[in-house]
């Protein structure tokens, strides 16, 4: 019996170790000039894709890779909730919140219209639209299990959103000195329109402390809206399941964990329970690394031959969507 357990545990542990090592390698490469602007998520996905292309998919350790892809992904999303300070968002008032809501609806709506126009892959386009509107790779990772998206589509979407978001963040930093915007207005624009939290930090930093604070506040409102957006998707998937079969979409309990952690971080930790900055920083690093391991698992499922056919049209659509989003959000600042 113990021998059989050992035979089962071996591939499982090896698969997790495989994603750990590639994620570690991705983190190291992401420190290099150029790649440090893309970040460890996209870098690790690229490494995993290249591994699959040149060495093939490691079938013998499939169970461990699947654990990282699915279970660790959910754990990372739950821990990600600690980064969301709900209290700060609610105290800011309704005006900024309404802008965030408009941005999300605009990004998803335009992305899906362009996807239909270009006949782009619908699954990838929807994931990228949600990532563009809310919070990049983290939003894609959160909604992909709800949408029952293919692992390959999720990985492609994360890679595209990370790359495009970084390019736009760099463009913002170049445009900053030439724009007739004060520090806080510029920060709000960056927070409303850029994809990843890291993109917002990169673009908001040149505006100083006040500009960066406003950028993060605007971005946090969009992150907060991940919760109702996910619940709406669950409702839609449930109705779709009722119409097409007797099976409803499984409720993503990890989303409950995300909400609980958000409430814990907003109202308990630091208020009733003293928490040092070193602890929150450590949790943030662990969360990012676990998410990177999950991205490795997703990336190794990508075939470069399929990527060429599936990714080109969504890339064109998200670039156009991002340009329009930047223009519209600039107008409402």
N, C-alpha and C positions, 0 to 999 in steps of 0.2 A: 504493500500500500504506500509506504513512504517512498519507495523507488518510483512509483507512478506519479506521486505528487512532485517529486524532484524533476521528473521528465517534463511535467507540465509547467513547473515554475521556471525552469531553465530558459526556454524561449521568451517567457513573459518578462523575466528580469533582464535578459539580453536585449529585448526590444526597447524597454525603458532606458537601459544604459545606452543604447544606440542613439535615441533621441536626445539624451542628456549630453553625450559627447559632441554631437553635431550642433546642439544649441550652444554649448560652451565654445566651440570653434567659431560659431556665428557671432557670439558676443565679442570674441577676440578680434575678429575681422572688422566688426563694426566700430572699433576704436581707431581704425586707420583713417587718414584724411580722405575725404570723399565718401567713403562708406559710412562714416560717422554721421552724415546727414541723412542717410537712408534708414539707419537704425538696425538693431539686431533681429527684429521680426522678419523684415524683407530679406536681410542678408542670410539668415538661417534657412528661409524657404528656398532661396537661390542655391545654396549649398546642397540642400536635400534634392532639389530638381536635378542638379548636375550629377549627384550620386546615382539617382535612378537612371539617368540617361546613359552614363558610362559603365556603371557596375550592375545595373538591374535592380529590381525590387527584392529586398531580403525576405523571401517568403518564410524561411524557417523561424523568424522572430516576429512574425505578423501579429501575434496576440499582444505582445508588449507594445508594439507600435500603435496598435488600435487603442490600447489603454491610454497611452499618452495623447492620442488624437481626440478621444472622446471624454474620458474621465478627467484627465488633467486639465483639459480645456474648460470643463464645467467648474472645477475647483478654482481656476484662475479668474473666471468671471465672478464667482462668489467673493473672492478676496478683493477684486477690483472695486466692489461696492464700498470698501473702506475709504477710497479716494474721493468719494462724492459727499460733500458737505451740504446736505439738504437745507440746513438752517440758513446758510449764507445766501443761497438762491432765493428762498422765500422772503428774506429780509430785503432783498434788492427791489422787490416790487414787480408789478405785472407788466410794465412796459418792455423790459428786456426779455421777459419770459415769452411775450407774444412775438417778439422778433425771432426768438429761437424757434418757436413753433412754426412760424412762416418759413424760415430757412429750411427746416426739415421737410415740410410739405412741398416746397418749391423744388428742392434737390431731388427728391424721390419722383415727383411728378414729371419733371423735365427729363430725368434720366430714362424713365420708362417710355416716354413719348419718343425720345431719340432712338431708343433700343428698337421700338416698333418700326420707326422710319428706316433704320439701317438694317433691320432684320438681324439684330444682334441676339446672342444667347440670352434668353429671358431670365434664367436663374442667376447667372453671373451679373447681369445688369441690375437686377433687383438688389442683390447683396451689395454691389458697389454704390447704388443709389442710397441705400440705408447707411452705408459707411460714410458717404459724402455728407449726408444730412446730419448725422449724429456724431459719432466719434471714431471714424476710421475702422481700423482692424478690430478693435475691441467690440464695436457694434456688430460687425460682420460675424465675429466669433460667437456673440451672444445669440443672434437670431438664426444662424445657420441650422442649429439642431431643431428649432421650432419650425423652420421652413422645410426641414428634411432635405437640405441641400446636399449634393454630392460632395465628398471630401475634396475632390479635385477642383470643383467649382469654388469652394470656400478658399482654398489655397491660392488659386488664380486671382480671386477678388482681393484678398489681403495683399498680395504682391503688387497688384495694380494700384490700389488705394495708397499704399505706403510710398510708392515711387512718385505718383502724381502729386500727392500731398506735399512731399518734400520739395519738389520742383516749384510748386506754387508758393511755399513758405520762403524759399530763396528769392523768388521774384518780388515778394512783398518787401523783404529787407532792402532790396535794391531800389524799389519805388518809394520807400518811406521818406527820404529827404526831399522828394519832389512833390509830395502830396500836400494840399492845403488843409491838413487835419491836425488838430491838437493831439497830444499824447493819448488821452483817454478815448477820444473818438477813433483814432487809429487802432488802439487796442481792441475796442469793441468791434470794429470792422474785421480785424484778424480773428477774433474769437467767434464771430458769427459765421465766417465763410470758410475757414481752413478745416482740414479733415481731421487730423490726429491732434491729441493734446500736445504731443511733442512738436508738431508743426506750429501750433499756436505759441508755444514757449519760444521757439526759434524766431518767429516773425515778430512777437511782441517785445522781446528783450531790447531791441534798439529804441523803443519808446520810453525806456526808463521804468522805474518801479510802479508808478501810477498807471502807465500804459499797459504794462504786463499784467498788473492786478485786474484791470478791466477786461483784458483779453481772456484771462482764465475764468473770470466770473461769467462772461458771455458763453464761453465754452462749457462750463459746468452746467449751465441751464440746458444745453443740448444733450449733455450726458444724462441728466436727470430725466429727460423725456424718452430715454431708452426704455424706461419702465412702462409707461402707457403705450408706446409704440409696440413693444413686445406683446402686451396684453391684447392689443387690437389684432395683431397677427395671429395670436392663439385663437381668438374668436373667429377670424376669417378662415383659418385652417380647419377649425372645428366644423363650421358650416359646410366647407368644401368636402370634408370627410363624410358628413351626413349625406350629401348629394351623390357622391361618387361611390361610396361603399358604406359598410356598417362600422368601419373603424374611424374613430375620431383621432385628432392629433393628440399625442401624449403630452400631458402638462409638464413643462420644464421646471421641475422643482428647484433647479439651480437658480432660477430667477427669484424665487422666494428667498433663497440664501443671499442673493445680491441685495435685495431690499432690506433684509434684516441687518446685513453688514453696513449698509448705508445709514440706517437708523442708529446702529451702534456707534459708528464713527461720528455721526452728527450730534448725538444727544447724550451719549454715555461716556465714551472715551474722551478724556481731557476735561470733562465736566464733573462727573462723579468719580471716575477712576483716573488718577493721574497717569499719563502715558508719556514717556520721554520721546523726543524726536528720533532718537536712534532706533526705537522700536518700530515706529511708523515707516521710517526709511527702510528698515530691514524687510518689513512686510511688502513694501513697494517693490523692492529688488526681487524678492522671492516670487511675487506675483508675475512680474515681467518675465522672469526666467522660466517659470512653469508654462506661461503662455507661449514662450519661444519654443519649448519642447513640443508643445501641441502643434505649433506651426511646422516643425520639422516633420512630424507625422503626417500632416496634411501635404506638405511639399513633396514627400517621397511618393505620393500617389499621382503626381502630375507627370504626364507624358509630353515631352517637348513637341512631338509630332501633332498631338491634339491641341496643344497650346496655340500653335500658329493659326489654327482654324477658328478657335473659340475666343481668343483674347483681343484680336485686332479691332473689331467693331466696338466692343465695350470700352476699349481704351479711347477711341475717337469720341464716343458718346460722353465719357466722364470728363474728358478735357473740355469739350464744349459746355457741359453742365457746370464745370468748375469756373469757367470764364464768366458765364451768365450769372452764376451765384455771386461771384466777386463784384460784378457790376450792380446787381440788385441790392445786395447787402450794403454796398457803399452808399447807395441812394437812400437807404432807410436809417443810416447811422445818424 
